[in-house]
Amino acid sequence: MKPRRKSRRLWSRRGISTVVANVMMIGITLSLAAILVAWSGQSYGAFSGGSQLYYQQRGQALQESFVIEEVFFIKTGTPNNQIDIFVRNVGLININITAIYVNGTSLTPQSGTGYCTFSGTHPSVSIGVGFPCEFNVDWPQSSCSPNYCPWNSGNIFYIVVASTRGNQVAYTARAP
């Protein structure tokens, strides 16, 4: 009978160690899950705060709307010709124009007339709700080659006006 008791003791010890191992694995899994939940909660909190600001800014951008009403080409006879661009704010909030592109080239407006104000601290022009603004932009003739000059009659000009909120308006005009 003694040999049977030895085998029962070995078998019973194996059973206890299997149960303990399973309990330990469950405990480790639950502790890792708790750490993962804490980490993801912090990450989600930071993400949701940033997304709230993003959606607030996009809401303002949707209230902003402006159009290019007309474009005039003026040959001045100087090294630079002039393009007059008329922009009107048709949105619900004031807009700030930060950039004007003509055929992919960024140009700085020399002056603005109408209901717009230039900001000295930031290179932008503010236009009130419902008001127009005329931008006078110099187009350099230095971009002309002996065989081609974009200022020639009938050439296409692609004009883009951009605001600080990321909205853009495009206009295609043909030189006279």
C-alpha positions in Angstrom: 0.0 0.0 0.0 2.8 2.4 0.5 3.6 2.7 -3.1 0.0 3.8 -3.7 0.3 6.6 -1.3 3.4 7.9 -2.9 1.7 8.0 -6.3 -1.3 9.8 -4.8 0.9 12.4 -3.2 2.7 13.1 -6.5 -0.6 13.3 -8.4 -2.2 15.6 -5.9 0.8 17.9 -5.9 0.6 18.2 -9.7 -3.1 19.1 -9.4 -2.4 21.9 -7.0 0.4 23.4 -9.0 -1.8 23.4 -12.2 -4.5 25.3 -10.3 -2.0 27.8 -8.9 -0.5 28.3 -12.3 -3.9 29.0 -13.9 -4.8 31.5 -11.1 -1.4 33.3 -11.6 -2.0 33.5 -15.3 -5.4 35.0 -14.8 -4.0 37.5 -12.3 -1.2 38.5 -14.7 -3.7 38.9 -17.6 -6.1 41.0 -15.4 -3.2 43.3 -14.2 -2.0 43.8 -17.8 -5.6 44.6 -18.9 -5.8 47.2 -16.1 -2.6 48.8 -17.3 -3.8 48.8 -20.9 -7.1 50.4 -19.9 -5.3 53.2 -17.9 -2.9 53.9 -20.7 -5.6 54.0 -23.4 -7.8 56.2 -21.3 -5.0 58.8 -21.0 -4.3 58.6 -24.7 -8.0 59.0 -25.6 -8.3 61.9 -23.3 -5.5 63.8 -25.0 -7.0 62.8 -28.4 -10.5 64.0 -27.6 -9.2 67.4 -26.4 -7.4 67.9 -29.6 -10.3 66.8 -31.7 -12.6 69.2 -29.9 -10.4 72.2 -30.9 -10.2 70.8 -34.5 -14.0 70.6 -34.8 -14.5 74.1 -33.3 -12.0 75.6 -35.9 -13.7 73.7 -38.7 -17.1 75.1 -37.6 -15.7 78.6 -37.9 -14.2 77.7 -41.3 -17.6 76.6 -42.5 -19.1 80.0 -41.6 -16.3 81.7 -43.6 -17.1 82.2 -47.3 -15.7 84.5 -49.9 -15.7 84.9 -53.6 -13.5 86.5 -56.3 -15.9 88.7 -58.1 -13.7 90.2 -60.9 -10.1 90.4 -62.1 -8.7 93.2 -64.2 -5.3 93.2 -66.0 -3.6 96.6 -66.2 -0.5 97.2 -68.3 1.5 99.9 -66.5 4.5 100.0 -68.8 6.9 99.6 -65.9 8.8 96.3 -65.2 5.7 95.1 -63.4 2.2 94.9 -64.7 -0.7 95.0 -62.3 -3.6 92.6 -61.6 -6.6 93.9 -59.6 -8.5 91.2 -57.8 -11.9 92.0 -56.2 -12.8 89.7 -53.3 -16.1 89.9 -51.4 -16.9 88.3 -48.0 -20.2 86.5 -48.4 -19.9 84.5 -45.2 -21.2 84.9 -41.6 -17.9 86.0 -40.0 -14.9 88.3 -40.8 -12.2 86.7 -42.9 -8.4 87.3 -43.0 -6.7 86.9 -46.4 -3.2 85.6 -46.0 -2.0 84.6 -49.4 -2.7 85.3 -53.1 -1.4 82.9 -55.7 -1.2 83.7 -59.5 -0.3 80.7 -61.6 1.2 79.0 -58.5 3.4 82.0 -57.6 2.8 83.6 -54.2 2.3 87.3 -54.6 2.0 90.0 -52.0 -0.7 92.6 -52.5 0.7 96.1 -52.7 -2.4 97.9 -51.6 -6.1 97.2 -50.9 -9.0 99.5 -51.3 -12.6 99.1 -50.3 -13.8 97.8 -46.9 -10.6 96.0 -46.0 -7.8 96.7 -43.5 -4.2 95.7 -43.6 -2.8 94.3 -40.4 0.8 95.5 -39.7 1.6 92.8 -37.1 0.5 89.9 -39.2 0.7 89.7 -43.0 -3.1 89.5 -43.6 -6.0 91.6 -44.7 -9.2 91.6 -42.8 -12.6 91.8 -44.7 -15.8 92.5 -42.9 -19.0 90.5 -43.5 -20.7 91.5 -46.8 -17.9 93.9 -47.8 -15.6 93.9 -50.9 -11.9 94.4 -51.1 -9.7 95.2 -54.1 -6.2 93.8 -54.1 -3.6 95.4 -56.4 -0.9 92.7 -57.2 2.2 93.3 -59.2 2.9 90.7 -61.9 6.6 90.7 -62.7 7.6 90.8 -66.4 10.9 89.1 -65.5 9.0 85.8 -65.8 8.9 86.4 -69.6 11.2 84.6 -72.0 12.0 85.7 -75.5 9.4 83.3 -77.0 6.7 83.4 -74.3 5.3 85.9 -71.9 2.3 84.9 -69.7 1.0 88.4 -69.9 0.2 88.1 -73.6 -3.3 88.5 -74.7 -5.4 85.3 -74.4 -3.2 83.6 -71.8 -4.9 81.9 -68.8 -4.3 83.0 -65.3 -5.2 80.8 -62.4 -5.8 82.9 -59.3 -6.2 81.4 -55.7 -6.9 83.5 -52.6 -6.4 81.8 -49.2 -7.6 82.6 -45.7 -6.1 82.0 -42.3 -8.7 79.3 -41.6 -7.5 77.3 -44.6 -10.3 78.1 -47.0 -9.4 78.8 -50.6 -11.2 80.3 -53.5 -10.0 79.9 -57.1 -10.7 82.0 -60.2 -9.6 81.5 -63.8 -9.2 84.6 -65.9 -8.0 85.2 -69.5 -5.7 88.1 -70.2 -7.1 90.7 -72.5 
